[in-house]
Amino acid sequence: MILPFLFIAPTKKMGRGVFTSEHIAKGTVIEIAPVIVMNATDRNYVDQTLLHDYIFEWGDDALQCCMALGYVPIYNHAYNSNCEYEMDYENNTIQIVTVNAIKAGDELFINYNGSHNDKTPVWFDAK
């Protein structure tokens, strides 16, 4: 499920991103996406490809990874993001939820660390 007013468009600095054409209230589930779960062996192969930048650690022990479908791989990172992702290990889905109100025309961001305000440097900023 992806809300119909979300769309992918070019960004000024980050390639493509997810945007909204309508106002979105805080706490709105804007997307629920299925995931493809991969084991540790598969992750070793994926880590050697461009897809490494688009996977999520998966499972309570984070020994697996997953590739989310839908728009999830296109959300850009921000340390103070306006959305957060939630993983449902039982149903193999990731949902995106707004953490504050978002205006029409704004880009939607997730924090790749998991929590919308986690300031821990991510792999591409830690270099």
TAQUI-V173290 format. One record per pair of residues at least 24 apart in sequence whose ideal C-beta (glycine too) atoms are under 8 Angstrom apart, sorted by sequence separation. I is the first residue (numbers start at 1). GAP is how many residues later the second one is. D is the distance in whole Angstrom. If there is no record, write none. Layout:
BEGIN
I;GAP;D, I;GAP;D
END
This chain:
BEGIN
6;24;6, 39;24;8, 40;24;7, 72;24;7, 82;24;7, 3;25;8, 6;25;7, 39;25;6, 71;25;8, 83;25;5, 85;25;5, 38;26;6, 66;26;8, 68;26;5, 82;26;6, 83;26;6, 84;26;7, 3;27;5, 37;27;6, 38;27;5, 82;27;6, 83;27;5, 84;27;7, 2;28;7, 3;28;7, 37;28;8, 38;28;7, 66;28;8, 81;28;4, 2;29;5, 37;29;5, 38;29;7, 56;29;8, 58;29;7, 60;29;7, 81;29;5, 85;29;7, 1;30;7, 36;30;6, 59;30;6, 81;30;4, 84;30;8, 1;31;5, 2;31;8, 35;31;4, 36;31;5, 56;31;7, 58;31;7, 76;31;7, 78;31;4, 80;31;8, 84;31;7, 35;32;7, 77;32;7, 78;32;8, 79;32;6, 84;32;4, 35;33;5, 36;33;7, 75;33;6, 76;33;6, 77;33;7, 78;33;6, 83;33;7, 34;34;8, 35;34;7, 75;34;6, 76;34;8, 77;34;6, 82;34;8, 33;35;5, 34;35;5, 75;35;5, 77;35;5, 81;35;5, 33;36;5, 34;36;8, 80;36;7, 81;36;8, 33;37;4, 80;37;6, 33;38;7, 56;38;7, 79;38;7, 31;39;6, 33;39;5, 79;39;7, 31;40;6, 79;40;5, 31;41;7, 77;45;6, 18;53;5, 30;53;7, 37;55;6, 18;56;5, 17;57;7, 18;57;5, 35;57;5, 16;58;6, 17;58;7, 18;58;8, 34;58;6, 35;58;6, 17;59;5, 34;59;6, 35;59;6, 33;60;6, 32;61;5, 33;61;5, 14;62;5, 32;62;8, 33;62;7, 8;63;7, 32;63;5, 33;63;8, 31;64;6, 32;64;8, 6;65;6, 11;65;7, 31;65;4, 8;66;6, 29;66;5, 30;66;5, 29;67;7, 30;67;7, 2;68;6, 29;68;5, 30;68;6, 2;69;6, 28;69;7, 27;70;7, 28;70;5, 27;71;6, 53;71;8, 26;72;6, 27;72;8, 25;73;7, 26;73;7, 24;74;5, 26;74;5, 26;75;5, 25;76;6, 24;77;7, 23;78;7, 24;78;4, 30;78;7, 23;79;7, 23;80;6, 23;81;5, 20;82;6, 22;82;5, 20;83;8, 21;83;6, 20;84;6, 21;84;7, 20;85;7, 19;86;7, 20;86;6, 19;87;7, 19;88;5, 20;88;6, 18;89;7, 19;89;7, 17;90;5, 18;90;5, 17;91;7, 17;92;8, 11;96;6, 6;102;7
END
